[in-house]
Each structure stands twice: as structure tokens, then as C-alpha cells.
Amino acid sequence: MWPISEAGNEPHGRVSAAGLLREAAARLAAAGVGSPRVDAELLLAHVLGTPRGRLLLAGPVHPSVVVTFDRLVRRRAAREPLQHILGRAPFRHLELAVGPGVFVPRPETELLVDAVLPALRTAAAPLVVDLCAGSGALALAVADEVPGARVLAVERPGPAVPWLERNAAGSRVEVVVADVADPALLADLVGRADVVVSNPPYVPRDTAVDPEVRRDPEVAVFGGADGLALVPAVAGAAARLLRPGGTFAMEHDDTHAETVPALLAGSGQWVDVADHRDLADRPRYVTAVRSPR
């Protein structure tokens, strides 16, 4: 049970939000959570149903809230992903439903949307394909920010599909359940796409990762011994689907800054191959333009 005596006693058996947050942040820090104060605030805001920025105005907290909050803090201290506990993950202007079975979108992946927006805004009726769509983060963000685009989200059969369908419900995103390595994938759209984006599994198998990453589906994180197992299939599908001059953007491991661009450049299918860094100055994604046929 929560150590209420340390959380800041208030009259009538209630405790202060500030005291709860101090204690929760300390517990999460001791558990090795990287952003303990932020996570504590997001969890308490979730329990109270209030914006995070108004927490310190909340006043004394009812004991029932303390019990619920304690339960969530215990889960986070066990390194269950914050997004699983909250049931949602932010991505650009959206909030996506996430949980066990689907990869939790990361902030660095938002850069892929920025990379393709210029090409989409100059197209009259752009066609976009998101390969290895997972939760649908990239597809939904593009559909949200480019209202005239037709957007397809491709995800292999498996536990991520219900999450993708849930997130795409009511949107203009078309869900396609298929294997990216299938040479017949979207055969009716060959040579027609303006943009292909992808955040495939790319982490080398023996890479040490945080406990939270281990809660993501292994098939959505690890790309074989070198992290490149699926990259040729993704690049090949992109090359088939894109029109000449179409744009491809793909996220990769920070050890692939030379390998992935070289793979694309060596295929003879791409021009203007360039690698890009994320906000932490790590090599993060590659862009390329489909060469004329």
C-alpha cells in the first residue's frame, strides 16, 4: 500500500497531489525509469481525469485515487510501458490506441512525416503507402495532415492488426492485411504511389534494449542478426509501388547510417539517396527518390 505518511497528510484522510507526485517520482527513479517525474504526472493526471498542467491545482486527493494511483505506479516501476498503462500513445497531432501486441510509436518516427510532406503538398491527389504500419501512426498522421491524400496502411497478419483497425476506424486510412515481402502486394497500385513510408523492424538481434522495448512485439523490433532482414523486402516493395520521381522514407537503426543508403544506391532503383539524423543527432532514417524507369 502507498506510504501515505510520506506523501503529505491532509485533513479527512486525504493526501496532496504534490506529495503523491514526489513519492511516485522517487519510486520510479529507483526502478530505473528514465523520466520518473513526467511519468508520475501523466499517471496521476490519467487517474484524476485532468490535464497534466493542472495537477498542482488539484488539492487534496481522495484515498480511492491514492489506491488506484499506487497500482499504476507499481506497474510502471515494473517497467511496463507507460503507453500500455494509459492505453494510448501521442504521435504528432494524434493519440493512438496501443497495448500488448503492437509496437508503441516513438517521437523520432514523427520525422518521417516531415520528410514526405513537401512531396505530398505538391501532388494533386497523392497516393501514400505505409509499409509495416503497426499501430498506423505514420499512415494516420499523413492522412490527418494531408486531407486530400489516399493512404493505405499495410500490416502483416498478427496481433497488431486489431490495433491498426481500431486506430484507423473512422479515418480515411485503408487497412491492408498482407506481408510486405509478397511480390503481389498491392498489384493494382504498382507504379502509382507518390510516397512510401516505413518503420520496419530494424534493431540487430543482440542489441541491448530497455525493458520497455522488450514489451513490444519482437517481430516489430528486431530485424535479424544485423537488423537488415526485412529492409530489402521493404525497399523492393517501395520501388515497385512508387511512380518515377516518387519519394521513399524509411527509419533505420543508428548503426545503419552507411549500410542502408548503400543498399538503396546499389540497387539502381533510386536517386537522391540521403541519410538523416534525429533530434538526438543519431542517424535515424533514409530518403530516396524513385529513379525513372
Secondary structure, 3 states (H helix, E strand, C coil): CCCHHHHCECHHHCEEHHHHHHHHHHHHHHCCCCCHHHHHHHHHHHHHCCCHHHHHHCCEECHHHHHHHHHHHHHHHCCCCHHHHHCEEEECCEEEECCCCCCCCCHHHHHHHHHHHHHHHCCCCCEEEEECCCCCHHHHHHHHHCCCCEEEEEECCCCHHHHHHHHHCCCCEEEEECCCCCCCCCHHHCCCEEEEEECCCCECCCCCCCCCHHHCCHHHHECCCCCCCCHHHHHHHHHHHEEEEEEEEEECCCCCCCHHHHHHHHHCCEEEEEEEECCCCCEEEEEEEECCC
